[in-house]
Amino acid sequence: MPTDQESPPDGPFPEEPPKHSAEPKRRRSGLFGSRVISVGMVRGIRFDLDPSWFVIFFYVTYMVGSGFGKEHPDWTPWMVWFGALAGSTLFFLSVLLHEVGHSVLAIALGLKVRSITLFLFGGVAELSGEPKRARDEFLIALAGPLVSFLLSVGFLIVNLASTSGQPVAVVSAWLGIVNLGVAIFNMLPGSPLDGGRVFRAVLWKALGDYERATEWAGKVGILLGNALTAFGLVLAILGERWFYGAFLAFMGWFLSRSARANTVHAILGSRLRSLRVRDAAQIGNPPVDSWDTLEEVVEHVPDVKVGGVLVLDDGDLVGALGPAELAQVPVSKYAFHAVRKFMTPLRRLIRVAPGETLFSALQLMDKEKVSQLLVEQEGQPLGVLSRESVTRAVNRAPGSAPAATTA
C-alpha cells in the first residue's frame, strides 16, 4: 500500500500530505446490478442475498412441492408444502456451505474472503485476490464440490435410516440427489465453474503459464455455456417444460458471459500485480510552471496526455496535471488557459511509492476517487501515475503472470 510519510520542513512539500480518508460506504451491487441484501457477518465475511435469489427460492419450493404432491397423493397439503419449504431451505443452505468450503480453505491458504452471495444460479464467494500457486488454486476450487458431495452422502444416509415414504426420507433423498448434481455440474472443466478452476490449476502447473491456462479454461467455459444455451432453447421450443428450457438457456448465456469476463479480469489482475508503479508512472517528464499555458505544456511534454506532469510555482511543488484535467478543455482553447486553473492541487494529491504494484495503485485510485497519484520516495516527488499510463503499461507489457510454483 502507499506510504504515508511526512515531508521535511525544507523539502518540496510545504503542506502535510493528506491523510487517507476512510473508505466511503458504497452501494453494494449483486451479480445483475441490483442492490444486495446483507444478512450478517461472521469472522469478517459478509453474507449477502441478491434479489434474484428470492425468485429461484420460491420457484424451487413450488416445483418441489408440486413434485411431492404428485408422487405422494397420500400426503396432506401441510406435509407437501412443509416438506417442500424444508427441502428448498436445506438446499440453499447446502449451496451456502459449498461456498463456505471454498472460503475456509482460501482463508487457510492466506487469502481474505470479502463476502458470500446467494443469487439466481447458486452462490459465489468474493476473494481478495487470486491464489499465487497452482496448488492453492486447485485445493480452493475442489473444496466446494467436496462439501456438496459430503452433504449428498450425509442426506442419503439420513434417507436410509428413515421410514420409507415419510417426508424425512423423501426430502433427504431429494437433497442427496441434488447435492450430488451440484457437485458433478460444478466439476465441469470450464470457467467460472469450480471444475474450470481445477482445470486451470492443472494447466497452470503443467505449462507454468497462468495466462494460457486462464485462456483455455475460459474457452472451455464459453463452449459449455453455449452448449447449455442451445440445449435449453431446444427444450423451450420443443419440450413441454418451456420455462425449464428457458431457464437453462439463460444459465448458459450467463456462464458464457461470466467465462469471458472472468478470463479478462484474471489476466488483467495478473498483469497489474506483476507490474510496479515505476513501470507506468511518468517519472522522466520535466516539471512545468503553474503559469504555463496548456498549449505550452502539451508542446514541451507530449506524454502529459497519457501520463502526467508535476507542476511547480517558484520552484516549489504545487500540484500535478494529467489527462483527466486536460480532457476538461477543448484543444482549441489550450492557449488561453494556465496550468494552475486545471491542475490537481498538492493538498489533494494522494501519494504512492514507486515499488507498489499497479493493482494496489488502482485500488487506491478507486478508494480515493482520483484519476492520478503522486509518486514519491522518501519524501521526494518522482512523477505522476495516471489511469491512462497504467493502461498503456499493461498493453505494452509482455504476457507476464505468476509462474506456477512447486506444490
N, C-alpha and C positions, 0 to 999 in steps of 0.2 A: 504494500500500500504506500501511497505517497508520504513523504516525510514532512513533519511539521517542525521546522527549525526556525529559531529566532534569528533575525538579521543583526549583524554587528552594528553598533551605533554609527560608525563612519562608513558603512558599506553602501551599496547602491539602493537599498530598500529603506527609505525614510519612515515607512509605516510598518507596523507589525503585521505579519501575514495573517490573512483572515482565518479564523478557526473553521474547521469543517462543521457545518451545521448538521444537526441530527437528521437522519433520513426521513424525508417527508412521508406522511401517510399517503399511500396510493390506492387507487381503486383496483382491487384485485379482480382480474378477469379470468373466466374459465376458458375451456377449450374452444367455445364457439363465440367468445367475445362478451358474453353476459356476465354479470357480477356474481361471484361465487358467494355461498353462504358458509361462514365459518362456524363450526360446531364445537370447537375446542382446541386445546394444545396440550400435548403430552411430551415431556422431555425435549422441548424446543421444536417439535414437529407440529405444524398446524394441520388440522383436519378440516377439509372443505367439502361442500356439496355443490356441484354445478347444477343449475336449474334443470338441465336436461335429464339429470338423474331421476327426478320425480316422474318424468314421463315413462322411463323404462321400468321404474319400480312398480308403478300402477299397471303397466302393460303386462309385465311378468306375473304379477299377482293375479290379474284377470285370466291370463292364459292357463296358468297352473290350476286355478280354481275351476275353470271350465273343463280342463282335462280330468281333474279329480272327480268332478260331478258325473261325467260320462262313464268313467271306469269303475266308479263305486256308487251305484244307484241306491245302495242301502244306507249310505251316509246321510245324516241330516244336513240341511243347509249350513247350520252352525259349524259342523265338523268340516264341511267342504271349505268354507271360506276362512275359518281359523287355521286349517292346515295350509291353505294357500298363502295366507299372510305370514305364517310362521316360516314356511319354506322360502318365500321371497326374501324375508328379513335375514334368515340364516345364509341364504345365497350371497346377498350383498355384503354381509359380514365376512363371508369367506373371501370375497373379492378384496375387501379391505385387508384381511390377514395376508393375502397374496402380496399386496403392496408393502405391508409391514415386513414381510420376509425380505424383500429387496432392501428395504430401509435399514433393518437391523444389521444386515451384512455390510451394507455400504458404510454405516457408522463404524462398524468394527474394523473396516479397512481404511478409516481415516477421512471419509467424505462426510460432509454435512447434508442432512436432509431438510429441505425447507418446508415442504408440505406434501400431503397425500390428498388427492382429489378424486371423488367418485363422480362419474359422468355417464353419458348415454351408453358408451361402449365398454364400460368397466371402470377401471381406476388407473391412476398414474401418480408416481412418486417423483417429485421435483428435487433433483440433487443439486448441490452447489457447483459441481463440475464433473468432468469425465474422469474415469479411472485412468491412472498413469501406466498401468501394466495390463497386459493381455490376460494374465491370470485373474486379476481383480475383476475385470470386465466379465469374464466367464463365470466366476462364482456369484457375483451380484445378479447377473441375468438368470442364472439357474435357480436362485433361491426362491423366486416367486412360484414357478411351476412345481418346484418340490413341495412347497407348502400346500398348493392345491391338490397335489397327488396324495399327500399325507391326510388332508382333510377328507378326500374321497375314500380312502381306506377306513378312516375313523367312522364316517357316516355309514359305510357298508357293514361295518362290524355292528353298529347300533341296529341296523336293519335285520341282521341275522339273529340278534339277541332279542328282537321284538316279536310280538304276536303277528302272524301274517294277516294282512288285510286291514290292520288297525292304522289310524292316522300316523302314529310314530314310525311304524315300519314303512309306510308308503312315502312319507315325507323324507325320511332318512335315505331310502333307496333313490329317490329323485335327486337329492343333494349329492349322493355319492356319484351318480352318473354325470351330473352337470359339472361337478368339480373336476372329474376326470376329463371331461370335454374341454374345460378351461385350460387344464394343464397341457393337453395334446395340441389344442389350437394355438396356444401361446408359444409352443416349441416349433412352429413352422419357421423355416430359416429365412425370414425376411424382416427388414426394419419396417416399423418400430416395434415389432413383437419381440418377446424375450428370446425366442429362437433366433431372430435376426441378430441380436446382440451376442448370443453364443456363437453364431456363425462368424460374425465379425471378429470375435476374440480368437477363434481358431485360425482364421486367415491372417490376422494381425501377428499372431505368434509364428505362423508358418512363413509369411512373407517379410516380416519385420517392417511393414509399411502400413501405418494406421489409416492413411487416406485411401489407399487402394482397397483395403479391407472394408472401409466405410462405404465406398462407392459400390462395391459388389453387393454388400448387404442391402444397400438402398435399391439397387437394380432388381434384386430378387423380391424385395418388398413391393415395389411398383408392379411387377408381374403378378404377384399373388393378389394384390389389391384389384388389379384389372380383371383377373380371372374370377374373383369373387363378385365383382360388379356385373360381369357378363352372366354368371350363373344366377345371380339374383334377378336380373332383368328377364331371363328366360322363365324363371319361376313366376314372376309377377305377370308376365304376358300369357303363359300357357297353363300355369298351375291354378289351383283353386284358392290357395292362400296367397293372394296378391300382396297383402300387407307384409307378410313374412318375406316374400321375394324382394319387395321394395326396400325393406329394412336391410337385407343382405347387400343389395346393390349400393345403398347409402354407406354401409360399413366398408365395402370395398373401395368406394371413392375416397372415404376418409383415410383408409390405410395407405392408398397410393399417394394422396396429398401429404400425409404425415411422413411417409418414407422419403419423399423429395425434400421436405422441409428439414427433417432430422439429418439427412445427409449433408445439406448445405450448412446447417448450424454446427454440426460436429466438425466438419473440415475447417470452417471459418474459425471456430473456437480453438482448434488445434494450432492453426497458424498464428492466431493472436497470442496464444500462450508461448509460442516459440520465438516470437519477436519481442524486442525491447523498445522502450521509448526512444532510445538513442538511434534505433534503426529507422525511425519515421520522423522524428522531430526536425524542424528547420533550425539547425544549430549553427550552420555556417553563414547564414544571412547577416549582412551588416545591419546594425540598428538604424532607424530613421528618426528624424526630428519631428516633434509633435506639430510644428508649424508647416511641415512639408505638405504639398497637396497630394491627393490620392493619385493623381496622374504621375507626379514625380516618383512616388513610391513604386508604382507598377513598372515604370520605365527602368528604375535602378534595381528593383528586386522583383523580377518576374515571378519567382516562386511564391510570392505572397498570395497569389490566387489559389494555390493549392496547399500552402503551408501556413505561414505567418511570419511576423517580424516584430522585434522589440521596438518600443517607442521611447525615446529619450527627450528630456527637456533640460537644457543647460547641463548636459552630461549625466543627469540622474534618470533612472528608470521610472517612467510614469504610467506605463501600460503596454498593451500589445494590440496589434492589428492583424486580423486573419480573414479568411474567405467569407465567413458569415457577416462580418461588418462591411466588407466591400460589396456584398450582394445587396445591401440596402440602398446603394446609389447607382443610378444608370451610368454606364461607361461614359456617355456623352457629357456627364456633369462632373467627372473626376477632377477636372482642372479648377473647379470652383469651390472645392471643399477641402479643408485642412484635416489632417490625420486626427488631431485631438478631438474633433467633433464626433468621430465614429469609433475610436479605439475603445477597448475594454480597459477601464482604469485599473491601476495597480491594486487598489483595495479589494477589487472583485476577482482578481486572478487567483486561481487555485494552483498550488504547487505540486509537482510530481518529480520524482528522481529519475535520472536517465536509465537506471538499471531496472526499473519496474517493467512488467510485461505490458504489452498493448492491451491485453484483456483487462487487467486491473485498471489501466488508464481510462478505457472506455466505460468501465463500471463507475469510475469516479465522475466522468462527464455526465453520465445519466443521473447519478445521485445528486449532483450539484446543479444539474440542468444548465450546463455551459457547453459551448462549442469548441473551446480550446483551453489548454493548460499551459502554465508557465513551467518550463523545465529548468530546474536549478540543482546544483550540487554544492553542498557545504556552504549554503547561503549565497552562492554566486549564480547569477542568471546565465543560462546557456542558450536558450532559444524558446520556440513555441511549438506545441503539439496541437494540431487541429484534427477534426474528424476526417477531413479530406486527405491530410497527409497519412493518416492511418490506412485509409482505403488504398492509397497509392502504394504504400509499403507492402500491404498484403497482396496486391495484384502483381507487384514486381518480384515478390519472394518466390523461390522455388517451392515445390510441394513439401515444405517442412512439416513434420509431425512427430509426436513422441514415438520413439522406436520401442519395439517390444523388448522386455527385459526377461531374464531367466526367472521362471516361476519357482 
